[in-house]
Structure formats: structure tokens, C-alpha cells
């Protein structure tokens, strides 16, 4: 063995150490979220600034690291093969190659990555400055970008930089795990889920339907509308021209009271009407809330595809989608769900079918022609039901209760599935 061989062995050891460090860096950096990096930066930890930059642009730094790990392994393996073939022959070379695999796996992969998992914050802060310097080194950066571009030619796509790195399902699973570990409260987990569901909700699903709208005619006098506002407890009331499909806007109770104090109680309310906001049924509620906040409105009218009034949405309705029902001293509402003594459940007819399924752990059909449990009953019966009329759907009997005109107010849901008898419940011959 000459000085050249000694130098090659030294290079091999350095390459394996370098690959181990990069393997640790890759694992540590990918396990740190942007939020965690921000917390470490606020704590003034050394290396946190570089770590935050890496978490902001992971595709810019992870690819160069992976490339250098691969290059280190390949160069080390090539040098070992060259030395082994010259010094110990083919058989010895094979044994040395096996030894090299063990060394690389243990010291350049498993051990550093395990340590990075066990000490994620420490490893990430230690590795971040070196990773940033290495990945920003022009030759490394250009070579990495070139090879990524080549891979996109071979396998067309948008590439790693398009993400996403964390999906909605992963975030929800993380919230569930955090709640199970008591890192967050159950109420916080439910709020996180509500936020994601909020993004998939449209105005039609949260609106007060047209039959429930309490509106006044524009020709009514101010004092008459004040009586309505006091009786219903409203701070603002929709105003229409002749029929509800011709909504003009909204009148505020404070404007009515001011007009009465000024001696204009006999004036038609149309004079006090303020412009309303009109949106389609398919309007995403997240966009709707932003627009209502921007325009400083608390009520929006929902129109169907023919331009008719389908319902209305208030800012309170949207907030309730996130935090649950909000009631005040004047709200007198029936419970949306009642568990009866016979095991059946009575629900509000306006309750969405998917919420009923989640509540009862059943699979009532959801269709394009209905959204509520009352709509499901109408669809299956094919006519306006009489009070107490029922229909059987997927192992459940749906009973229409409190039918007012053509509207189902409540639905009683009874399970038709008979419980399976166990061995202890089986009839005994001695029982007669």
C-alpha cells in the first residue's frame, strides 16, 4: 500500500462521514414544519433563520442534498472497488464490498437518521446553515436543477416544487393525533375540522330557505314594520316589492326607530331601504364571508338559477358553521335532535342528510335532488305527505311529523334492523 492508496482510503472515510451528515440533515429538515421553524426563530435559536428559509423553499434545498448523498455513496463505492480489485483480488473485493454496504447502511444512513428523528430540533438547527451553504453553491445548484429538468422531460409533470407537501387529510390526521395526545383540546380539533368543511360549503347549504324568510312589503308603514321587528327580535328585515321574489334590500330597525322619533311613522318603509347583496346558491361561503366583511354587510340574499329568491344568509349563519350554534336571550328554538324513549330519533326536517348519517352512523342516501332529510322524504314519497305518513329507506322508517301546509317540520327516524341474537340471547328449550 502506497501513499496514493492511503489518500484514497482517507477520501472514502470522508465521503462516508459527509454522506452520513447529509442523511441526518435531510431527515431533520424534512421533519421540521414551517411553524416549528418560526417558533425556533422567535426563540432566537442559532441556525433558526437558515432553517426557516429552508422550510419556506424546501424544493430548493432537499434536491441538492439528495444529489450529494447519492454522489458520495457512488464515489465511495467506486474507490473501494478500485482499491479492492488491486490489493486483494476479486474474492477479497466481494467481501470488502459487503463490508462497505454494512458500513454505509449503519454509519451513513440508519444511525444519523435515527439520531435526527430522536433530536429533530437540535439536528435541524445544526444542519440548516451547512445545508443552505451547500445548496446555494452555484455548481451544486445548477447541476441539481439540470437533473430535475431532465427528470421532468423523462416523466412530464410539474415537479417537486409544486407540492403540496402536506395534504388536507394529513393535517386532519395530525389534529386527531394531537387531540389524542392531549396536545390540543377536543374543541380545538373540532374547530380545525370545521375550518376545512367551511371551505367546501356553498351558500345553499347554510341559507335560511325562502319559506322561513320573514320579510315586509315596501308599501308597509314604518310603525307597522317596527311592530314586526319588535315581535320577531330582528335588527334588520328584508324588504320586497309585492312578492318575496322581488327583494329590494334591507331595512334596519334603528333607521325605523329614528324615523318614528322624527314623526315619520306613517311613511312607507321603501324610503329607508338599503341596498342588498345578491349571490347565487353555489357561492362558496368562504368567499361570501370575505365579501360581506369587505362591504360591511350582515345579510345576503341567495338567488336560484332562475333569479328567484332561494333564501338568505346572515353573517351569524356563516360564523355558526365554524363555531356551532349561537343563540341569544331572544332565541327560542327547538332542539335539532331529540332522542326518544323508544330508541328512535326526531330531527328537524331541514337537517342535512350527511349530518343525520354522521349522527346515527347510518347511510341514508344523498342525492342531487335533495339535501335535507325532509327533501329525502318528499323524494321517496313523490307527494306531500300527511302528518304521520312514513317511508322506508335503507333499513330506516322516516315518519313525517308536524306537516304544515306543504312543509315537513320534523322527521322521526326509526331503525328497522333487528339486533343479532348472541348465544346467551338464543331461546332455550326449557323456556317453553
GIURJO-V785861 format. One line per field, one symbol per residue. ss: DSSP state (H for helix, E for strand, C for the rest). phi: phi as a letter, one per 40 degrees, with the letter a starting at -180 (. if undefined). burial: b if it has 24 or more other ideal C-beta (glycine too) atoms within 12 Angstrom, else e. Layout:
ss = ???
phi = ???
burial = ???
//
This chain:
ss = CCHHHHHHHHHHHHHHHHHHHHHHHHHHHHHCCHHHHHHHHHCCCCCHHHHHHHHHCHHHHHHHHHHHHHHHHHHHHHHHHHHHHHHCHHHHHHHHHHHHHHHHHHHHHHHHHHHHHHCHHHHHHHHHHHHHHHHHCHHHHHHHHHHHHHHHHHCCCCCHHHCCCCCHHHHHHHHHHHHHCCCCCHHHHHHHHHHHHHHCCEHHHHCEEHHHCCEEECCCEHHHHHHHHHHHCCCEEEEECCCCCCEEEEEEHHHHHHHHHCCCCCCEHHHHCEECCEEECCCEHHHHHHHHHHHCCCEEEEECCCCCEEEEEEHHHHHHHHHCCCCCCCCCCCCCEEECCCCCEEEECCCEHHHHHHHHCCCCCCECCECEHHHHHHHHHCCCCCCCCEEEECCEEEEEEEEECCEEEEEEEEECCCCCCCHHHCCCHHHC
phi = .bcccccccccccccccccccccccdcccccccccccccccccgccgcccccccccbcccbccccccccccccccccccccccccccbgcccccccccccdccccccbbcccccccccbdcccccccdcccccccccddcccccccccccccccbdicgcccgccbcccccccccccccccgcbcccccccccccccdcbcbddcbcccdcccbbbcccccdccccdcccccgccabcbbbgaccbccibbcccccccccccgbcccccdcccbcbbbbccccccccccccccccfbbabcbbcccgccciabbccdcccccbgcbbbcccbbcccbbccccgcbbbcccccccccccccfbbccbbccabbcccccdcccgaccccgcbacbfgbbbbcbfcbgbbccbbcbbcccccccccccccbcccg
burial = eeeeeeebbeebeebbebbbbbbbbbbbbbbbbeebbeebbeeebebbebbbbbbebbbbbbbbbbbbbbbbbeebbebbbebbeeeeeeeeeeebbeebeebbeebbbebbbebbeeebbebbbbbbbbbbebbeeeebbeebeeebeeeeeeeeeeebeeeeeeeeeeeeeebeeeeeeeeeeeeebeebbbeebbeebbbbbbbbbbeebebbbbebbbebbbebbeeeebebbbbbeeebeebbbbbbbebbeebbeeeeeebbbbebbbebbbbbbebbbbebbeebeeeebbbbbbbeeeeebbbbbbbbbbeebbeeeeeeeeeeeeebeeeeeeebbbbbbbbbbbbbeeebebebbeeeebbbbbbbbbbbbeeebeeeebbebeebbbbbbebeeebbbbbbbbeeeeeeeeeeeeeeeeee
//
